[in-house]
């Protein structure tokens, strides 16, 4: 098997194990057995369990950002442009639930791993901030950055809830989240219009 193909297989299996067991309890022996390779090969490719973990979250995080940006670009000019990244985000959560669980349910891991998760989360926030700024002149910095953090935080919470309630159709969850996105953006516009008067006396 070519090395690149074997690495993809190792990362896929490792993601399943990390998502189920968590970083601390995940076993390199189990990952090697499930992949069908020797444990020394895992160390030769990734150096350590931490190296394997970091490689996995880097791949999962990069895929999520690329899918969000791609969906936003494909929706250019559409009246429902905001819907495209919302649907794509939930599609990632549904199709790559192991990647989502590792990225956003392992944030309390040992410090180097938590820092890497924070970096990837920052990339997602940056992508959302750019979308907010390009979709509305009413959300310039720093409002756009604040709004991006709100939307990412809400998306994380909703996605984690949905993983525990998979009987709920994705279309319903997408509709709810799109409503939140639209309400936050509308609230930002209203807040800017009312801020001078609303802040009097503070």
C-alpha positions in Angstrom: 0.0 0.0 0.0 1.4 3.4 -0.9 2.5 5.5 2.1 0.0 8.3 1.5 -2.9 5.8 1.3 -1.7 4.0 4.4 -1.4 7.3 6.3 -5.0 8.2 5.4 -6.2 4.8 6.6 -4.2 5.2 9.9 -5.7 8.6 10.5 -9.2 7.4 9.8 -8.9 4.5 12.2 -7.2 6.7 14.8 -10.0 9.2 14.6 -12.5 6.5 15.4 -10.5 5.4 18.4 -9.8 8.9 19.7 -13.5 9.8 19.4 -14.6 6.7 21.3 -11.9 6.5 24.0 -10.5 10.0 24.2 -6.8 10.8 23.9 -5.6 9.5 27.3 -7.3 6.1 26.9 -6.7 5.6 23.2 -4.2 2.7 22.6 -1.6 2.7 19.9 -1.8 -1.1 20.0 -5.5 -1.0 19.2 -5.0 1.5 16.4 -2.2 -0.6 14.9 -4.3 -3.8 15.1 -7.4 -2.2 13.6 -5.3 -0.8 10.7 -3.4 -4.1 10.2 0.1 -2.7 10.7 2.7 -3.0 13.4 3.0 -0.4 16.1 6.5 0.6 15.0 5.0 1.7 11.7 2.7 4.1 13.6 5.7 5.6 15.4 7.7 5.7 12.1 4.9 7.7 10.4 3.8 10.0 13.3 6.5 9.9 16.0 4.2 9.4 19.0 0.6 9.1 20.0 0.5 12.9 20.4 1.9 13.3 16.9 -0.8 11.0 15.5 -3.5 12.9 17.4 -2.2 16.3 16.2 -2.1 15.0 12.6 -5.7 13.9 12.9 -7.1 17.1 14.3 -5.1 19.1 11.7 -6.7 17.1 8.9 -10.2 17.3 10.4 -9.9 21.0 11.1 -8.5 21.8 7.6 -11.4 19.8 6.0 -14.0 21.7 8.0 -12.6 25.1 7.1 -12.3 24.2 3.4 -15.8 22.9 3.3 -17.2 26.0 4.9 -15.3 28.4 2.6 -16.2 26.3 -0.4 -19.9 26.3 0.4 -19.8 30.1 0.9 -18.1 30.6 -2.4 -20.5 28.4 -4.3 -23.4 30.4 -2.8 -22.2 33.7 -4.1 -25.0 35.8 -5.5 -27.7 33.7 -3.9 -30.4 35.2 -1.8 -30.0 32.3 0.6 -26.1 32.5 0.7 -26.0 32.1 4.5 -27.7 28.7 4.2 -24.9 27.1 2.2 -22.2 27.1 5.0 -24.8 26.2 7.6 -25.9 23.1 5.7 -22.2 22.2 4.9 -21.3 22.6 8.6 -23.9 20.2 9.7 -23.1 17.8 6.8 -19.5 17.7 8.2 -20.8 17.0 11.7 -23.0 14.2 10.4 -20.5 12.6 7.9 -17.4 13.2 10.0 -18.7 12.9 13.5 -15.5 11.3 14.7 -13.6 14.4 13.5 -16.1 16.7 15.2 -16.0 14.8 18.5 -12.2 14.9 18.5 -12.0 18.5 17.6 -14.6 19.9 20.0 -15.0 17.3 22.8 -11.3 17.0 23.5 -10.6 20.6 24.2 -9.8 19.8 27.9 -6.9 17.4 26.9 -3.3 18.0 27.9 -2.0 21.4 27.2 -0.2 21.0 23.8 -3.3 19.3 22.4 -5.7 21.9 23.7 -3.6 24.6 22.2 -3.7 22.9 18.8 -7.5 22.6 19.1 -7.6 26.4 19.9 -5.6 27.2 16.9 -7.9 25.3 14.6 -10.9 26.8 16.3 -9.4 30.2 15.6 -9.2 29.3 11.9 -12.9 28.5 11.8 -13.7 31.8 13.6 -11.5 33.7 11.1 -13.4 32.1 8.2 -16.8 33.0 9.7 -15.6 36.5 10.4 -14.7 37.0 6.8 -18.1 35.7 5.7 -19.9 38.1 8.1 -17.9 41.1 6.9 -18.6 40.2 3.2 -22.3 39.7 3.8 -23.1 42.8 5.7 -21.6 46.3 5.9 -23.3 46.6 9.3 -20.7 44.3 10.9 -17.3 45.8 10.5 -14.5 44.9 13.0 -14.6 44.4 15.9 -18.3 43.6 15.7 -17.6 41.0 13.0 -15.1 39.2 15.2 -17.5 39.2 18.1 -20.3 37.9 15.9 -18.1 35.2 14.5 -17.3 33.9 18.0 -21.0 33.9 18.9 -21.9 31.9 15.8 -19.1 29.4 16.3 -20.0 29.0 19.9 -23.6 28.4 19.1 -22.7 26.0 16.3 -20.5 24.0 18.6 -23.2 23.7 21.2 -25.9 22.8 18.7 -23.7 20.2 17.0 -22.8 18.5 20.3 -26.5 18.4 21.2 -27.4 17.0 17.8 -24.8 14.2 18.2 -26.8 13.0 21.2 -30.1 13.4 19.4 -29.5 11.9 16.0 -33.2 11.2 15.5 -33.7 14.9 14.7 -33.4 15.4 10.9 -30.4 17.5 9.7 -32.8 19.8 7.8 -34.5 20.7 11.0 -31.2 21.5 12.8 -30.1 23.5 9.8 -33.2 25.6 9.9 -32.8 26.3 13.6 -29.2 27.2 13.2 -29.9 29.4 10.2 -32.5 31.2 12.3 -29.9 31.9 15.0 -27.4 33.2 12.4 -30.0 35.5 10.9 -31.1 36.7 14.3 -27.5 37.5 15.4 -26.8 39.4 12.3 -30.1 41.3 12.5 -29.3 42.0 16.2 -26.0 43.4 15.3 -27.5 45.8 12.8 -30.1 46.9 15.3 -27.5 47.3 18.0 -25.4 49.6 15.8 -28.4 51.7 15.1 -29.5 52.0 18.7 -26.2 52.0 20.5 -25.7 55.8 20.8 -29.1 56.3 22.5 -29.0 53.0 24.4 -25.6 53.8 25.9 -26.6 57.2 27.3 -26.3 57.4 31.1 -23.8 54.5 31.3 
